[in-house]
């Protein structure tokens, strides 16, 4: 594993970050390292809980039969001049009507939502119809459950993820088009690599495929908190980061390259990695209506 990661990191160093489209400026390490002048606000919303009945599905080498309640956060980032970005859309608000939650995938997972995403956005004075950008890390049901709220936003996804999502292949990747059907007619930008969302280096989408074909992570520069990386499902909990573990359905080669890419960026920028589903980390996070700057 170490030798494989070392080779991948050499590739990353030589060809670090791809430009998202022909008209965008290339995303470089220098851009990520450069201090941002934007005074961002980052809100963390509680978008449900997933109880995993057998943790080994996320790493077959450990924790056979172990049950874990995993956090499902969503994020809102406010830029003082250039609008708002919603990162991930959690489990669908529809599950809030199920007092005992619901079973999915033949009982492998139990889903529960106690607070709706809609109500939490209202609490901080935001209307989903007015969000500038919506960027899901990927389109599994715990990241796209409320995606239809953002049909008026500009959708930021990798082109291969988008193409699969609206094709007959979607079901083969556990994408449920009902969660994001309204986005079909939305304005969208086909990303083919990394992308500087606001054009000033303050928020950068990082292409990290493997968990899904177009999986992506998010680099955010906060003036007081410092730079952070929102991991999406690159990792699901701390043990998988330590052991470079991955779900049984991941593309192993692409995932290893994505691990190496994020490790390299963290080494060069001292960014703090937030593992979105990790339940212990979730206990330390300030939740909306509080925010990070």
C-alpha positions in Angstrom: 0.0 0.0 0.0 2.8 2.4 0.9 4.6 1.9 -2.4 1.4 2.3 -4.3 0.6 5.5 -2.5 4.1 6.8 -3.1 3.8 6.2 -6.8 0.4 7.9 -6.8 1.7 10.9 -5.0 4.5 11.3 -7.6 1.7 11.5 -10.3 -0.2 14.0 -8.2 2.9 16.2 -7.7 3.7 16.2 -11.5 0.1 16.7 -12.6 -1.5 18.0 -9.5 -4.9 19.5 -10.3 -6.8 19.6 -13.5 -8.7 22.7 -14.7 -12.4 22.3 -14.5 -13.3 23.7 -17.9 -11.7 25.5 -20.8 -12.5 28.9 -19.5 -11.5 28.3 -15.8 -8.1 29.1 -14.5 -6.1 26.0 -13.6 -6.2 25.1 -9.9 -2.7 24.8 -8.5 -1.1 24.3 -5.2 -0.1 27.9 -5.2 -3.8 28.9 -5.4 -4.6 26.6 -2.5 -1.7 27.9 -0.4 -2.5 31.6 -1.2 -4.3 33.4 1.7 -7.9 34.3 0.9 -9.3 37.7 1.5 -12.9 36.5 1.5 -14.6 36.4 4.9 -16.6 33.2 4.4 -19.2 31.7 6.8 -19.5 28.0 7.0 -22.7 26.5 8.5 -23.0 22.8 9.3 -26.5 21.4 9.2 -27.7 18.1 10.8 -29.1 16.2 7.8 -29.8 12.8 9.5 -28.1 9.7 10.9 -27.2 6.4 9.2 -26.9 3.3 11.4 -24.6 0.9 9.7 -25.4 -2.7 10.8 -22.1 -4.1 9.7 -19.2 -1.7 9.5 -17.1 -4.1 7.4 -19.0 -3.0 4.3 -16.8 0.1 4.5 -13.6 -1.8 5.2 -13.8 -5.6 4.8 -10.6 -6.0 6.8 -12.0 -4.7 10.1 -15.1 -4.5 12.3 -17.1 -7.4 11.0 -20.6 -7.2 12.5 -19.9 -3.9 14.3 -22.8 -1.4 14.4 -22.1 2.3 14.0 -24.4 5.4 14.0 -22.8 7.7 11.3 -23.4 11.4 11.1 -24.9 12.9 7.9 -24.0 16.6 7.7 -24.8 19.2 5.0 -23.0 22.5 4.6 -23.8 26.0 3.6 -21.0 28.4 2.6 -21.7 32.1 2.3 -19.3 34.3 0.3 -19.6 38.0 1.2 -19.7 39.1 -2.5 -20.3 36.1 -4.7 -23.2 34.2 -3.3 -23.8 30.9 -1.5 -22.8 27.2 -2.0 -24.6 24.2 -0.6 -22.3 21.2 -0.3 -24.3 17.9 0.0 -28.0 17.6 0.6 -28.2 14.8 3.2 -30.9 12.4 3.7 -34.3 13.5 2.4 -36.5 15.6 4.6 -39.3 13.1 3.9 -37.7 10.7 6.4 -38.5 13.2 9.2 -42.1 11.9 9.0 -40.9 8.4 10.0 -40.6 8.6 13.8 -38.7 5.3 14.0 -36.7 5.8 10.8 -36.6 3.5 7.8 -34.7 0.4 6.8 -32.9 0.4 3.4 -30.8 -2.1 1.4 -32.4 -5.2 3.1 -31.7 -3.9 6.6 -28.0 -3.1 6.0 -28.7 0.5 7.0 -31.2 2.4 9.1 -32.0 6.0 8.2 -33.3 8.7 10.5 -33.9 12.4 10.2 -34.9 14.5 13.2 -34.5 18.0 11.7 -35.3 19.0 8.2 -32.7 20.6 6.0 -35.4 23.1 4.9 -36.1 24.3 8.4 -32.4 24.6 9.3 -31.9 26.8 6.3 -34.8 29.0 7.2 -33.3 29.4 10.7 -30.3 31.1 9.2 -32.4 33.2 6.8 -31.8 31.2 3.6 -34.2 30.3 0.9 -33.2 27.2 -1.1 -34.5 28.9 -4.3 -31.9 31.6 -3.9 -28.8 29.4 -3.4 -26.2 30.3 -6.0 -24.4 26.9 -6.3 -25.2 23.3 -5.3 -22.4 20.8 -5.3 -22.9 17.3 -4.1 -19.8 15.3 -3.2 -21.6 12.5 -5.1 -25.2 11.3 -5.6 -25.8 8.5 -3.2 -29.0 9.0 -1.2 -27.4 10.4 1.9 -25.8 13.2 -0.1 -28.6 14.0 -2.6 -31.7 13.4 -0.5 -32.8 17.1 -0.7 -31.1 17.9 -4.0 -34.4 18.9 -5.7 -34.6 21.9 -3.4 -31.7 23.4 -5.4 -33.2 23.3 -8.9 -32.7 27.1 -9.3 -29.0 26.8 -8.4 -26.1 26.1 -10.7 -25.2 22.5 -10.3 -21.4 21.7 -9.9 -20.7 18.0 -10.6 -18.1 16.0 -12.5 -19.3 15.3 -16.0 -19.0 11.6 -15.6 -21.2 11.6 -12.5 -23.8 13.8 -14.2 -23.9 11.6 -17.3 -24.4 8.5 -15.3 -27.0 10.1 -12.9 -29.4 10.8 -15.8 -28.9 7.5 -17.6 -30.1 4.0 -17.3 -26.8 3.2 -15.6 -27.8 5.2 -12.5 -29.2 2.3 -10.6 -26.0 0.3 -11.0 -24.2 3.0 -8.9 -27.0 3.2 -6.3 -28.2 6.6 -7.6 -31.9 7.3 -7.1 -33.0 9.8 -9.7 -36.0 10.7 -7.6 -33.7 12.5 -5.2 -32.4 14.8 -7.9 -34.7 14.7 -10.8 -35.4 18.4 -10.7 -31.8 19.1 -11.4 -32.1 17.7 -14.9 -33.2 21.1 -16.2 -30.9 23.1 -13.9 -28.0 25.2 -15.1 -25.0 23.0 -14.6 -21.2 23.2 -15.1 -19.6 20.0 -16.4 -16.5 19.6 -14.3 -13.6 17.5 -15.5 -11.3 18.0 -12.6 -10.8 20.6 -9.9 -12.8 23.8 -9.9 -12.4 27.2 -8.2 -16.1 27.9 -7.3 -16.0 31.7 -6.7 -13.0 32.4 -8.8 -10.8 33.7 -5.9 -9.4 30.5 -4.5 -11.6 30.6 -1.4 -13.6 27.5 -2.2 -12.2 24.8 -4.5 -13.8 21.5 -5.6 -11.3 18.7 -5.7 -11.9 15.7 -7.9 -11.5 12.6 -5.8 -13.1 9.7 -7.7 -13.3 6.1 -6.5 -16.3 6.0 -4.2 -18.3 7.0 -7.2 -17.1 7.8 -10.7 -17.3 11.6 -10.1 -16.8 11.8 -6.4 -15.4 15.2 -5.2 -14.2 16.8 -2.0 -14.2 20.5 -1.0 -11.3 22.8 0.0 -12.5 25.8 2.0 -10.3 28.7 3.2 -11.6 30.1 6.5 -9.8 33.2 7.8 -10.2 32.3 11.5 -10.5 28.5 11.5 -7.9 27.9 8.7 -8.3 25.8 5.6 -10.4 22.7 5.8 -11.2 19.8 3.4 -14.7 18.3 3.5 -14.1 14.7 2.6 -17.5 13.6 1.2 -17.2 9.8 1.3 -13.5 9.6 0.5 -13.4 8.3 4.1 -16.3 7.3 6.3 -14.6 7.3 9.7 -11.2 7.9 11.2 -10.1 4.2 11.2 -10.5 4.1 7.4 -8.2 7.1 7.1 -5.6 5.5 9.3 -5.8 2.2 7.5 -6.6 3.4 4.0 -9.7 1.3 4.1 -12.5 1.6 1.6 -16.0 0.3 0.9 -16.3 -3.0 -0.9 -17.9 -1.3 -3.9 -15.2 1.4 -4.5 -12.9 1.5 -7.5 -9.7 0.6 -5.6 -7.2 2.1 -8.0 -9.0 5.5 -8.3 -9.6 5.6 -4.5 -5.9 5.1 -3.7 -5.0 7.9 -6.1 -7.6 10.2 -4.4 -6.2 9.3 -1.0 -2.7 10.3 -2.2 -3.9 13.5 -3.7 -5.7 14.7 -0.5 -2.7 13.6 1.6 -0.4 15.7 -0.6 -2.6 18.7 -0.4 -2.9 18.5 3.4 0.9 18.2 3.6 1.3 21.3 1.4 -1.4 23.5 2.9 -1.8 22.2 6.5 -5.6 21.9 5.9 -7.7 20.2 8.5 -9.6 17.2 7.1 -13.2 16.9 8.2 -14.4 13.3 7.8 -18.1 14.0 7.2 -19.6 10.7 8.5 -17.3 10.2 11.4 -19.5 10.2 14.6 -16.8 11.1 17.0 -15.7 14.1 14.9 -19.4 15.1 14.6 -19.5 15.6 18.4 -16.9 18.3 18.2 -18.5 20.3 15.4 -20.4 23.5 16.0 -23.8 23.1 14.4 -26.0 25.7 12.7 -27.1 28.4 13.5 -23.5 28.8 14.8 -20.9 29.0 12.1 -17.2 28.9 11.3 -15.3 31.8 9.8 
